[in-house]
Amino acid sequence: MVSRLRMKLDLLVQSMLMVLLALAIPLEPLHIGLKITLIVLVLLQMLSAAQLWLWHTYRPARAYLWTFFLVGLLLPIGLYFFNPLAWLFLLALAVIYFVHTIRVAVVVLRRPRSFWDIS
């Protein structure tokens, strides 16, 4: 069972990185910080999906994890052929996983607390 604290921390960190991404888009002309923030966000989301899949046997996380791996492997090819548009695939996947994390957090936070989850 996924703990409430884990989902709160996951949602908080992803929210902070999403806000940082939203602020970096109009402010940075070279988009170096934007790319670094996006890569950090995606790596964090991959770790989150791996933990949900391996420790909690949460099956939808497995599909996201494999999709992240596939997009990560195809990103250099996309950068060579499509240049800046390849980053949009990674951004779209990060936004989709963020929305999924919000949905899972709502479900986890709505369920009644067990005796062992008191903290």
N, CA, C and O atoms as a MOPAC input file, in Angstrom:
PM7 MOZYME 1SCF
protein

 N      0.84100 1    -1.16300 1     0.00000 1
 C      0.00000 1     0.00000 1     0.00000 1
 C      0.89800 1     1.24300 1     0.00000 1
 O      1.85000 1     1.32800 1     0.77600 1
 N      0.60000 1     2.16800 1    -0.84300 1
 C      1.38300 1     3.39600 1    -0.96400 1
 C      1.03100 1     4.31400 1     0.20200 1
 O     -0.14400 1     4.54500 1     0.48400 1
 N      2.04200 1     4.83100 1     0.87100 1
 C      1.78300 1     5.68900 1     2.03100 1
 C      1.41200 1     7.10000 1     1.58400 1
 O      1.76200 1     7.55600 1     0.49500 1
 N      0.69900 1     7.75400 1     2.46300 1
 C      0.27400 1     9.12700 1     2.18900 1
 C      1.48000 1    10.06400 1     2.11400 1
 O      1.52800 1    10.95600 1     1.26800 1
 N      2.45200 1     9.85600 1     3.00400 1
 C      3.64100 1    10.70700 1     3.02900 1
 C      4.42200 1    10.59800 1     1.72600 1
 O      4.90500 1    11.60200 1     1.20400 1
 N      4.54900 1     9.38200 1     1.20100 1
 C      5.26700 1     9.17800 1    -0.05600 1
 C      4.59000 1     9.92100 1    -1.19700 1
 O      5.26100 1    10.55400 1    -2.01200 1
 N      3.26700 1     9.84800 1    -1.26000 1
 C      2.55300 1    10.52700 1    -2.34000 1
 C      2.62100 1    12.04600 1    -2.17700 1
 O      2.73600 1    12.77600 1    -3.16100 1
 N      2.55000 1    12.51300 1    -0.93900 1
 C      2.65700 1    13.95600 1    -0.71600 1
 C      4.02200 1    14.48200 1    -1.15000 1
 O      4.11200 1    15.51100 1    -1.81900 1
 N      5.08400 1    13.77100 1    -0.76600 1
 C      6.43300 1    14.19700 1    -1.15900 1
 C      6.61900 1    14.13800 1    -2.67400 1
 O      7.18300 1    15.05300 1    -3.27500 1
 N      6.14200 1    13.06500 1    -3.27900 1
 C      6.26400 1    12.91300 1    -4.72600 1
 C      5.53200 1    14.04400 1    -5.44600 1
 O      6.06200 1    14.64200 1    -6.38300 1
 N      4.32400 1    14.32600 1    -5.00300 1
 C      3.53700 1    15.38800 1    -5.62700 1
 C      4.16000 1    16.76200 1    -5.38500 1
 O      4.14800 1    17.60700 1    -6.28000 1
 N      4.69700 1    16.99300 1    -4.20400 1
 C      5.32100 1    18.28000 1    -3.89200 1
 C      6.54800 1    18.53000 1    -4.76300 1
 O      6.69600 1    19.61200 1    -5.33200 1
 N      7.42500 1    17.53800 1    -4.86900 1
 C      8.65000 1    17.71700 1    -5.65900 1
 C      8.31400 1    17.87200 1    -7.13700 1
 O      8.88800 1    18.72500 1    -7.81400 1
 N      7.39100 1    17.05600 1    -7.64700 1
 C      7.01500 1    17.19000 1    -9.05400 1
 C      6.35100 1    18.54000 1    -9.32000 1
 O      6.58100 1    19.14800 1   -10.36600 1
 N      5.53300 1    19.01000 1    -8.38400 1
 C      4.89100 1    20.31800 1    -8.55600 1
 C      5.92000 1    21.44000 1    -8.59400 1
 O      5.82300 1    22.35600 1    -9.41100 1
 N      6.91000 1    21.36300 1    -7.69900 1
 C      7.94700 1    22.39800 1    -7.68500 1
 C      8.73400 1    22.40700 1    -8.99400 1
 O      9.03700 1    23.47500 1    -9.52700 1
 N      9.06500 1    21.23400 1    -9.51000 1
 C      9.80300 1    21.18000 1   -10.77400 1
 C      8.94000 1    21.63300 1   -11.94800 1
 O      9.45200 1    22.24100 1   -12.88700 1
 N      7.64600 1    21.34700 1   -11.90900 1
 C      6.75400 1    21.82300 1   -12.97700 1
 C      6.64300 1    23.34900 1   -12.95400 1
 O      6.64000 1    23.98800 1   -14.00600 1
 N      6.55300 1    23.92600 1   -11.76500 1
 C      6.51900 1    25.39200 1   -11.65900 1
 C      7.83300 1    25.98200 1   -12.15500 1
 O      7.83300 1    27.00100 1   -12.84700 1
 N      8.94200 1    25.35600 1   -11.81000 1
 C     10.24600 1    25.81000 1   -12.29300 1
 C     10.32200 1    25.74100 1   -13.81700 1
 O     10.87900 1    26.63200 1   -14.45900 1
 N      9.76300 1    24.68300 1   -14.38600 1
 C      9.71500 1    24.57200 1   -15.85000 1
 C      8.87100 1    25.68300 1   -16.45500 1
 O      9.26200 1    26.29700 1   -17.44800 1
 N      7.71200 1    25.93900 1   -15.85500 1
 C      6.82700 1    26.97700 1   -16.38300 1
 C      7.47700 1    28.35700 1   -16.30200 1
 O      7.26000 1    29.19800 1   -17.17400 1
 N      8.26800 1    28.59000 1   -15.26500 1
 C      8.96300 1    29.87100 1   -15.14400 1
 C     10.16700 1    29.95900 1   -16.07200 1
 O     10.52000 1    31.05000 1   -16.51900 1
 N     10.79600 1    28.84200 1   -16.36500 1
 C     12.00500 1    28.85000 1   -17.19700 1
 C     11.68500 1    29.02900 1   -18.67700 1
 O     12.53500 1    29.49700 1   -19.43400 1
 N     10.49200 1    28.67100 1   -19.09800 1
 C     10.16100 1    28.75600 1   -20.52900 1
 C     10.25900 1    30.18800 1   -21.05500 1
 O     10.96300 1    30.40400 1   -22.04100 1
 N      9.59200 1    31.18100 1   -20.45000 1
 C      9.69000 1    32.52400 1   -21.03700 1
 C     10.94500 1    33.29700 1   -20.63800 1
 O     11.30500 1    34.26600 1   -21.30600 1
 N     11.61100 1    32.89000 1   -19.57000 1
 C     12.71200 1    33.69600 1   -19.04900 1
 C     14.07500 1    33.37100 1   -19.62600 1
 O     14.97000 1    34.21700 1   -19.60300 1
 N     14.24900 1    32.18500 1   -20.13400 1
 C     15.59000 1    31.78700 1   -20.54600 1
 C     15.67700 1    31.64500 1   -22.06200 1
 O     15.02900 1    30.76900 1   -22.63300 1
 N     16.46500 1    32.48900 1   -22.72100 1
 C     16.51300 1    32.44400 1   -24.18600 1
 C     17.23000 1    31.21200 1   -24.74100 1
 O     16.86600 1    30.73300 1   -25.81500 1
 N     18.23100 1    30.68800 1   -24.04400 1
 C     18.97400 1    29.54000 1   -24.56500 1
 C     18.35000 1    28.20600 1   -24.17300 1
 O     18.69600 1    27.16500 1   -24.73100 1
 N     17.44600 1    28.23900 1   -23.22800 1
 C     16.71500 1    27.05400 1   -22.77900 1
 C     17.61300 1    25.96200 1   -22.20200 1
 O     17.21600 1    24.79700 1   -22.17300 1
 N     18.80700 1    26.31300 1   -21.74500 1
 C     19.68100 1    25.32000 1   -21.12000 1
 C     19.08800 1    24.89100 1   -19.77900 1
 O     19.01100 1    23.70000 1   -19.48000 1
 N     18.67500 1    25.86100 1   -18.98100 1
 C     18.05900 1    25.55300 1   -17.69300 1
 C     16.76100 1    24.78900 1   -17.84700 1
 O     16.42900 1    23.93500 1   -17.02500 1
 N     16.03000 1    25.10100 1   -18.90600 1
 C     14.78300 1    24.39200 1   -19.18700 1
 C     15.05000 1    22.92000 1   -19.46500 1
 O     14.34200 1    22.04600 1   -18.96300 1
 N     16.06800 1    22.65300 1   -20.26300 1
 C     16.39600 1    21.26200 1   -20.59900 1
 C     16.90500 1    20.50300 1   -19.37900 1
 O     16.55800 1    19.33800 1   -19.18300 1
 N     17.72500 1    21.15700 1   -18.56000 1
 C     18.24100 1    20.50400 1   -17.35700 1
 C     17.10200 1    20.20800 1   -16.38500 1
 O     17.04000 1    19.12100 1   -15.81100 1
 N     16.19800 1    21.17900 1   -16.20000 1
 C     15.06000 1    20.97200 1   -15.31300 1
 C     14.16300 1    19.85800 1   -15.82600 1
 O     13.67100 1    19.04600 1   -15.04200 1
 N     13.94700 1    19.81300 1   -17.13000 1
 C     13.12000 1    18.75800 1   -17.71700 1
 C     13.76500 1    17.38900 1   -17.52500 1
 O     13.07600 1    16.42000 1   -17.20800 1
 N     15.06200 1    17.30300 1   -17.71200 1
 C     15.75200 1    16.02100 1   -17.52700 1
 C     15.69100 1    15.58300 1   -16.06300 1
 O     15.47700 1    14.40400 1   -15.78100 1
 N     15.87900 1    16.52200 1   -15.12900 1
 C     15.78400 1    16.18200 1   -13.70500 1
 C     14.37000 1    15.72000 1   -13.36400 1
 O     14.19700 1    14.74900 1   -12.62800 1
 N     13.35500 1    16.41000 1   -13.89700 1
 C     11.96500 1    16.02500 1   -13.65200 1
 C     11.67900 1    14.62800 1   -14.18400 1
 O     11.05100 1    13.81800 1   -13.50200 1
 N     12.13400 1    14.34800 1   -15.39300 1
 C     11.88300 1    13.03300 1   -15.98900 1
 C     12.62100 1    11.93900 1   -15.22000 1
 O     12.07200 1    10.85600 1   -15.01700 1
 N     13.84800 1    12.20100 1   -14.79200 1
 C     14.56900 1    11.20500 1   -13.98900 1
 C     13.86300 1    10.94800 1   -12.66100 1
 O     13.77700 1     9.80500 1   -12.21200 1
 N     13.36100 1    12.00200 1   -12.03700 1
 C     12.61000 1    11.83500 1   -10.79900 1
 C     11.34000 1    11.01900 1   -11.04100 1
 O     10.99000 1    10.15100 1   -10.24200 1
 N     10.65600 1    11.30300 1   -12.14500 1
 C      9.44300 1    10.56600 1   -12.45700 1
 C      9.74300 1     9.10600 1   -12.78000 1
 O      8.95000 1     8.22300 1   -12.45000 1
 N     10.87300 1     8.84800 1   -13.41700 1
 C     11.26400 1     7.46000 1   -13.67900 1
 C     11.53600 1     6.72300 1   -12.36800 1
 O     11.13100 1     5.57100 1   -12.21000 1
 N     12.21400 1     7.37400 1   -11.43700 1
 C     12.45500 1     6.75600 1   -10.13200 1
 C     11.14700 1     6.51800 1    -9.38300 1
 O     10.97900 1     5.49200 1    -8.72400 1
 N     10.23200 1     7.46400 1    -9.48700 1
 C      8.93400 1     7.30900 1    -8.84400 1
 C      8.16600 1     6.13100 1    -9.44000 1
 O      7.59400 1     5.32200 1    -8.70900 1
 N      8.15500 1     6.03900 1   -10.76100 1
 C      7.46000 1     4.92800 1   -11.42000 1
 C      8.11700 1     3.59600 1   -11.08700 1
 O      7.42600 1     2.59900 1   -10.88200 1
 N      9.44200 1     3.57100 1   -11.03100 1
 C     10.14400 1     2.32600 1   -10.69500 1
 C      9.82800 1     1.89400 1    -9.26600 1
 O      9.62800 1     0.70800 1    -9.00300 1
 N      9.78400 1     2.84900 1    -8.35000 1
 C      9.46100 1     2.50300 1    -6.96900 1
 C      8.02500 1     2.00200 1    -6.85400 1
 O      7.76900 1     1.01600 1    -6.16300 1
 N      7.09300 1     2.66800 1    -7.51900 1
 C      5.70400 1     2.21900 1    -7.46200 1
 C      5.54400 1     0.82900 1    -8.06400 1
 O      4.76600 1     0.01400 1    -7.56900 1
 N      6.27900 1     0.56800 1    -9.12500 1
 C      6.15400 1    -0.72800 1    -9.79500 1
 C      6.83600 1    -1.83600 1    -8.99600 1
 O      6.25400 1    -2.90400 1    -8.80600 1
 N      8.06200 1    -1.59700 1    -8.52600 1
 C      8.81900 1    -2.65400 1    -7.86600 1
 C      8.41000 1    -2.87300 1    -6.41000 1
 O      8.28400 1    -4.01800 1    -5.97600 1
 N      8.20200 1    -1.80800 1    -5.65600 1
 C      7.91200 1    -1.96200 1    -4.23000 1
 C      6.43400 1    -2.17100 1    -3.94800 1
 O      6.06900 1    -2.92600 1    -3.04800 1
 N      5.58100 1    -1.49900 1    -4.72100 1
 C      4.14800 1    -1.54200 1    -4.43500 1
 C      3.36600 1    -2.33100 1    -5.48300 1
 O      2.14000 1    -2.40600 1    -5.40100 1
 N      4.03800 1    -2.91200 1    -6.45000 1
 C      3.44000 1    -3.66800 1    -7.57000 1
 C      2.25300 1    -2.92700 1    -8.18900 1
 O      1.19600 1    -3.50600 1    -8.43800 1
 N      2.46100 1    -1.64300 1    -8.42600 1
 C      1.44300 1    -0.81000 1    -9.05900 1
 C      1.63600 1    -0.91900 1   -10.56700 1
 O      2.59000 1    -0.36400 1   -11.11300 1
 N      0.75000 1    -1.62000 1   -11.23100 1
 C      0.94600 1    -1.98900 1   -12.63300 1
 C      0.97000 1    -0.82700 1   -13.62700 1
 O      1.78000 1    -0.86600 1   -14.55300 1
 N      0.13100 1     0.20500 1   -13.49100 1
 C      0.23800 1     1.30700 1   -14.47200 1
 C      1.60400 1     1.99400 1   -14.47700 1
 O      1.99800 1     2.56500 1   -15.49300 1
 N      2.31800 1     1.94700 1   -13.37800 1
 C      3.64700 1     2.57400 1   -13.33300 1
 C      4.62200 1     1.86400 1   -14.26300 1
 O      5.55800 1     2.48000 1   -14.77300 1
 N      4.40900 1     0.58500 1   -14.48300 1
 C      5.29000 1    -0.17400 1   -15.38100 1
 C      5.21200 1     0.36800 1   -16.80500 1
 O      6.23400 1     0.50800 1   -17.47600 1
 N      4.00800 1     0.67000 1   -17.26100 1
 C      3.84600 1     1.20800 1   -18.61400 1
 C      4.53200 1     2.56700 1   -18.74700 1
 O      5.17700 1     2.84500 1   -19.75800 1
 N      4.39200 1     3.40600 1   -17.72900 1
 C      5.06300 1     4.70500 1   -17.76500 1
 C      6.57600 1     4.54300 1   -17.76100 1
 O      7.28500 1     5.26000 1   -18.46600 1
 N      7.06400 1     3.60500 1   -16.96900 1
 C      8.50600 1     3.38400 1   -16.89800 1
 C      9.06100 1     2.96000 1   -18.24900 1
 O     10.08600 1     3.48500 1   -18.68400 1
 N      8.41100 1     2.03000 1   -18.91300 1
 C      8.87700 1     1.59200 1   -20.23300 1
 C      8.73800 1     2.69900 1   -21.27300 1
 O      9.56700 1     2.80900 1   -22.17700 1
 N      7.69700 1     3.51700 1   -21.15000 1
 C      7.54500 1     4.63800 1   -22.07900 1
 C      8.66100 1     5.65800 1   -21.87800 1
 O      9.20300 1     6.18600 1   -22.84900 1
 N      9.00600 1     5.93600 1   -20.62200 1
 C     10.12600 1     6.83800 1   -20.34600 1
 C     11.42400 1     6.29600 1   -20.93400 1
 O     12.19300 1     7.04600 1   -21.53500 1
 N     11.67300 1     4.99200 1   -20.76600 1
 C     12.87800 1     4.39000 1   -21.33800 1
 C     12.89300 1     4.51500 1   -22.85700 1
 O     13.92000 1     4.85100 1   -23.44500 1
 N     11.76000 1     4.24500 1   -23.48700 1
 C     11.68300 1     4.31300 1   -24.94500 1
 C     11.91300 1     5.73700 1   -25.44300 1
 O     12.67200 1     5.95200 1   -26.38900 1
 N     11.26300 1     6.70300 1   -24.81000 1
 C     11.45200 1     8.09900 1   -25.22200 1
 C     12.88700 1     8.53800 1   -24.95100 1
 O     13.46800 1     9.27800 1   -25.74500 1
 N     13.46300 1     8.08800 1   -23.83800 1
 C     14.85800 1     8.42200 1   -23.54200 1
 C     15.82800 1     7.85400 1   -24.55700 1
 O     16.82000 1     8.49400 1   -24.90400 1
 N     15.54100 1     6.64900 1   -25.03400 1
 C     16.40800 1     6.05100 1   -26.05300 1
 C     16.24200 1     6.71600 1   -27.41400 1
 O     17.20200 1     6.83000 1   -28.17600 1
 N     15.03000 1     7.15000 1   -27.71500 1
 C     14.77300 1     7.76500 1   -29.01800 1
 C     15.05300 1     9.26500 1   -29.03500 1
 O     15.04500 1     9.87900 1   -30.10200 1
 N     15.29900 1     9.86600 1   -27.86900 1
 C     15.54400 1    11.31000 1   -27.81700 1
 C     16.75100 1    11.74700 1   -28.64500 1
 O     16.63600 1    12.74500 1   -29.35500 1
 N     17.90200 1    11.06700 1   -28.60300 1
 C     19.02200 1    11.50700 1   -29.45100 1
 C     18.69600 1    11.45700 1   -30.94500 1
 O     19.11200 1    12.33500 1   -31.70100 1
 N     17.96000 1    10.44300 1   -31.36700 1
 C     17.55700 1    10.36500 1   -32.78300 1
 C     16.61300 1    11.50800 1   -33.11500 1
 O     16.72700 1    12.13000 1   -34.17100 1
 N     15.67600 1    11.78400 1   -32.20600 1
 C     14.75000 1    12.89100 1   -32.42200 1
 C     15.44700 1    14.23400 1   -32.43800 1
 O     15.07800 1    15.11600 1   -33.21300 1
 N     16.45300 1    14.40300 1   -31.58900 1
 C     17.20500 1    15.65900 1   -31.58500 1
 C     17.98400 1    15.83900 1   -32.88000 1
 O     18.15000 1    16.96500 1   -33.35000 1
 N     18.45700 1    14.75600 1   -33.45400 1
 C     19.20400 1    14.84600 1   -34.70800 1
 C     18.28700 1    15.23000 1   -35.86900 1
 O     18.65700 1    16.06100 1   -36.69900 1
 N     17.10100 1    14.63400 1   -35.93400 1
 C     16.21600 1    14.87400 1   -37.07500 1
 C     15.24900 1    16.04000 1   -36.86900 1
 O     14.99100 1    16.79900 1   -37.80300 1
 N     14.71600 1    16.18800 1   -35.66000 1
 C     13.67300 1    17.19200 1   -35.43300 1
 C     14.11900 1    18.33700 1   -34.54100 1
 O     13.35800 1    19.28100 1   -34.32700 1
 N     15.31700 1    18.27600 1   -34.02500 1
 C     15.94000 1    19.24900 1   -33.13600 1
 C     15.03500 1    19.65900 1   -31.97400 1
 O     14.79100 1    18.81700 1   -31.10900 1
 N     14.51600 1    20.89300 1   -31.88900 1
 C     13.83700 1    21.28400 1   -30.65200 1
 C     12.49600 1    20.59200 1   -30.42700 1
 O     12.03100 1    20.51900 1   -29.29000 1
 N     11.87600 1    20.09000 1   -31.46700 1
 C     10.56600 1    19.46700 1   -31.29000 1
 C     10.64100 1    18.15000 1   -30.52800 1
 O      9.63700 1    17.69800 1   -29.97700 1
 N     11.80700 1    17.53300 1   -30.49000 1
 C     11.94900 1    16.26600 1   -29.76400 1
 C     11.76800 1    16.46600 1   -28.26000 1
 O     11.31800 1    15.55600 1   -27.56400 1
 N     12.11400 1    17.64400 1   -27.75900 1
 C     11.93300 1    17.90700 1   -26.33500 1
 C     10.46000 1    17.96100 1   -25.97300 1
 O     10.09800 1    17.71600 1   -24.82200 1
 N      9.59900 1    18.28100 1   -26.94500 1
 C      8.16700 1    18.34800 1   -26.66000 1
 C      7.59900 1    16.97800 1   -26.30300 1
 O      6.68000 1    16.88600 1   -25.49000 1
 N      8.13600 1    15.91000 1   -26.90100 1
 C      7.67200 1    14.56800 1   -26.54700 1
 C      7.98500 1    14.26500 1   -25.08100 1
 O      7.15600 1    13.71100 1   -24.35900 1
 N      9.17200 1    14.63200 1   -24.66200 1
 C      9.56600 1    14.41300 1   -23.27200 1
 C      8.73300 1    15.27500 1   -22.32500 1
 O      8.32800 1    14.81800 1   -21.25600 1
 N      8.48100 1    16.51600 1   -22.72000 1
 C      7.65400 1    17.40600 1   -21.91200 1
 C      6.22400 1    16.88600 1   -21.81500 1
 O      5.62400 1    16.91500 1   -20.74000 1
 N      5.67400 1    16.41100 1   -22.93300 1
 C      4.31100 1    15.87000 1   -22.92700 1
 C      4.21400 1    14.65400 1   -22.01200 1
 O      3.24700 1    14.51400 1   -21.26300 1
 N      5.20000 1    13.78600 1   -22.06900 1
 C      5.19700 1    12.60900 1   -21.20900 1
 C      5.32100 1    13.00600 1   -19.73700 1
 O      4.68000 1    12.40300 1   -18.87700 1
 N      6.13300 1    14.00600 1   -19.44800 1
 C      6.27600 1    14.47400 1   -18.06300 1
 C      4.96100 1    15.05600 1   -17.54800 1
 O      4.59000 1    14.82700 1   -16.39600 1
 N      4.25900 1    15.80400 1   -18.39100 1
 C      2.97500 1    16.38000 1   -17.98500 1
 C      1.93800 1    15.27600 1   -17.77800 1
 O      1.16100 1    15.32900 1   -16.82500 1
 N      1.92300 1    14.28300 1   -18.65800 1
 C      0.97100 1    13.17700 1   -18.52200 1
 C      1.22900 1    12.41000 1   -17.22600 1
 O      0.28900 1    12.07100 1   -16.50800 1
 N      2.49200 1    12.13600 1   -16.92700 1
 C      2.80000 1    11.42300 1   -15.68300 1
 C      2.47900 1    12.28200 1   -14.46100 1
 O      2.06600 1    11.75000 1   -13.43000 1
 N      2.65900 1    13.59200 1   -14.55800 1
 C      2.32000 1    14.49100 1   -13.45600 1
 C      0.82100 1    14.44900 1   -13.17700 1
 O      0.40500 1    14.39500 1   -12.02000 1
 N      0.01400 1    14.47400 1   -14.22800 1
 C     -1.44200 1    14.37800 1   -14.06000 1
 C     -1.80700 1    13.02800 1   -13.44000 1
 O     -2.67700 1    12.95100 1   -12.57300 1
 N     -1.13800 1    11.97000 1   -13.89000 1
 C     -1.38300 1    10.64400 1   -13.31700 1
 C     -1.00300 1    10.61200 1   -11.83600 1
 O     -1.70500 1     9.99700 1   -11.03400 1
 N      0.08500 1    11.25800 1   -11.47000 1
 C      0.49800 1    11.31900 1   -10.06700 1
 C     -0.53800 1    12.06000 1    -9.23100 1
 O     -0.81300 1    11.67300 1    -8.09600 1
 N     -1.11100 1    13.11500 1    -9.78200 1
 C     -2.16500 1    13.84600 1    -9.07100 1
 C     -3.35700 1    12.92900 1    -8.83000 1
 O     -3.91000 1    12.90900 1    -7.73100 1
 N     -3.75700 1    12.17000 1    -9.84800 1
 C     -4.89700 1    11.26300 1    -9.70300 1
 C     -4.62600 1    10.18700 1    -8.65300 1
 O     -5.50400 1     9.87700 1    -7.84800 1
 N     -3.43200 1     9.61800 1    -8.65400 1
 C     -3.08500 1     8.58800 1    -7.66900 1
 C     -3.02900 1     9.19700 1    -6.26900 1
 O     -3.47800 1     8.57600 1    -5.30500 1
 N     -2.48400 1    10.40000 1    -6.15300 1
 C     -2.40100 1    11.05800 1    -4.84300 1
 C     -3.79200 1    11.34000 1    -4.28400 1
 O     -4.01500 1    11.19300 1    -3.08300 1
 N     -4.71900 1    11.74000 1    -5.13300 1
 C     -6.08900 1    11.98600 1    -4.67600 1
 C     -6.70700 1    10.69500 1    -4.14200 1
 O     -7.36800 1    10.70600 1    -3.10400 1
 N     -6.49400 1     9.59200 1    -4.84400 1
 C     -7.02800 1     8.30300 1    -4.38300 1
 C     -6.39600 1     7.90000 1    -3.05300 1
 O     -7.09600 1     7.47100 1    -2.13600 1
 N     -5.08200 1     8.03600 1    -2.94600 1
 C     -4.38400 1     7.63800 1    -1.71700 1
 C     -4.78900 1     8.53200 1    -0.55200 1
 O     -4.97400 1     8.04400 1     0.56200 1
 N     -4.92900 1     9.82100 1    -0.79000 1
 C     -5.25900 1    10.73700 1     0.30000 1
 C     -6.71500 1    10.62800 1     0.73300 1
 O     -7.04900 1    11.01900 1     1.85200 1
 N     -7.58500 1    10.10900 1    -0.12000 1
 C     -8.99200 1     9.95400 1     0.24900 1
 C     -9.27300 1     8.68400 1     1.03800 1
 O    -10.27300 1     8.62000 1     1.75300 1
 N     -8.42900 1     7.68400 1     0.93000 1
 C     -8.72700 1     6.43300 1     1.63200 1
 C     -8.48000 1     6.61500 1     3.12800 1
 O     -7.64300 1     7.41800 1     3.54100 1
 N     -9.21800 1     5.85900 1     3.92400 1
 C     -9.04600 1     5.98900 1     5.37500 1
 C     -7.65600 1     5.55000 1     5.81700 1
 O     -7.06800 1     4.63300 1     5.24400 1
 N     -7.15500 1     6.20100 1     6.82000 1
 C     -5.80900 1     5.90000 1     7.31500 1
 C     -5.83700 1     4.63200 1     8.15300 1
 O     -6.75700 1     4.40800 1     8.93900 1
 N     -4.83400 1     3.82500 1     7.97300 1
 C     -4.71400 1     2.62400 1     8.79400 1
 C     -3.94500 1     2.95600 1    10.06800 1
 O     -3.40000 1     4.05000 1    10.21700 1
 N     -3.91500 1     2.01000 1    10.96300 1
 C     -3.18200 1     2.21000 1    12.21100 1
 C     -1.69300 1     2.39200 1    11.95000 1
 O     -1.03500 1     3.16700 1    12.64400 1
 N     -1.15200 1     1.68600 1    10.95500 1
 C      0.28100 1     1.70000 1    10.68500 1
 C      0.71600 1     2.94500 1     9.92000 1
 O      1.91000 1     3.23300 1     9.83700 1
 N     -0.23200 1     3.68000 1     9.36500 1
 C      0.09800 1     4.85500 1     8.56200 1
 C      0.05200 1     6.13600 1     9.38900 1
 O      0.16300 1     7.23000 1     8.83600 1
 N     -0.10800 1     6.01600 1    10.68200 1
 C     -0.18600 1     7.20100 1    11.53500 1
 C      1.21300 1     7.77000 1    11.70500 1
 O      2.11100 1     7.12300 1    12.24500 1
 N      1.37200 1     9.00500 1    11.22600 1
 C      2.66800 1     9.67300 1    11.38200 1
 C      2.50700 1    11.16400 1    11.31000 1
 O      3.48900 1    11.89700 1    11.42000 1

